[in-house]
Amino acid sequence: MLILDVDGFCHVNRAHGQDAGNAVLREVAEVLRETMRGTDVTGRPGAGAICRP
């Protein structure tokens, strides 16, 4: 199991809006897709667990 903490994610979300935050998450997902084995699985907990005010 690997748990990632995307440093600065909450700041991006707050300062630039949810669309920018979603773009960051898409980029992270793409990097994971490119580097993980085909049998590995990724997931994300509910948004409330990702960024709290």
VOPAGU-2260 file (C-alpha; in pm, 1 decimal, decimal comma):
REM VOPAGU-2260
SITE   aa  ch    i         X         Y         Z
SITE  MET   A    0       0,0       0,0       0,0
SITE  LEU   A    1     123,0     346,0     -86,7
SITE  ILE   A    2     -33,8     661,5      53,0
SITE  LEU   A    3      58,0     991,2    -111,4
SITE  ASP   A    4      38,1    1341,4      29,1
SITE  VAL   A    5      38,5    1597,0    -251,7
SITE  ASP   A    6     220,2    1889,6     -90,5
SITE  GLY   A    7      47,2    2220,1    -149,0
SITE  PHE   A    8    -270,9    2063,7    -286,0
SITE  CYS   A    9    -500,6    2247,4     -44,8
SITE  HIS   A   10    -328,8    2576,1    -125,8
SITE  VAL   A   11    -384,2    2523,5    -499,5
SITE  ASN   A   12    -747,5    2433,6    -439,7
SITE  ARG   A   13    -810,5    2736,5    -218,9
SITE  ALA   A   14    -609,4    2991,7    -417,2
SITE  HIS   A   15    -699,8    2884,8    -771,4
SITE  GLY   A   16   -1027,7    2698,0    -733,8
SITE  GLN   A   17   -1151,2    2344,0    -765,6
SITE  ASP   A   18   -1083,7    2322,2   -1139,7
SITE  ALA   A   19    -712,5    2385,1   -1076,6
SITE  GLY   A   20    -713,7    2132,7    -792,4
SITE  ASN   A   21    -873,9    1876,9   -1020,9
SITE  ALA   A   22    -604,6    1943,8   -1283,3
SITE  VAL   A   23    -337,4    1871,6   -1020,0
SITE  LEU   A   24    -507,1    1544,6    -928,8
SITE  ARG   A   25    -532,7    1445,5   -1296,7
SITE  GLU   A   26    -160,7    1510,2   -1344,3
SITE  VAL   A   27     -72,4    1304,1   -1035,3
SITE  ALA   A   28    -296,4    1023,6   -1164,4
SITE  GLU   A   29    -123,0    1033,1   -1503,8
SITE  VAL   A   30     222,2    1005,9   -1344,9
SITE  LEU   A   31     100,8     711,4   -1136,7
SITE  ARG   A   32     -50,2     544,9   -1443,9
SITE  GLU   A   33     279,1     578,8   -1631,7
SITE  THR   A   34     492,0     435,9   -1349,7
SITE  MET   A   35     276,9     169,8   -1184,6
SITE  ARG   A   36     250,2    -193,9   -1281,4
SITE  GLY   A   37     -50,8    -296,4   -1485,6
SITE  THR   A   38    -183,6    -497,9   -1192,4
SITE  ASP   A   39    -164,8    -206,9    -943,4
SITE  VAL   A   40    -480,9     -18,7    -849,5
SITE  THR   A   41    -516,8     347,5    -753,2
SITE  GLY   A   42    -795,9     517,3    -564,8
SITE  ARG   A   43    -888,4     833,0    -380,2
SITE  PRO   A   44   -1080,0     871,0     -55,0
SITE  GLY   A   45   -1368,2    1116,5     -36,9
SITE  ALA   A   46   -1283,6    1481,2    -109,1
SITE  GLY   A   47   -1340,2    1578,3     254,6
SITE  ALA   A   48   -1041,8    1365,1     352,6
SITE  ILE   A   49    -817,6    1540,1      99,8
SITE  CYS   A   50    -850,2    1908,9     187,0
SITE  ARG   A   51   -1003,6    2063,6     494,8
SITE  PRO   A   52   -1029,0    2435,9     564,9
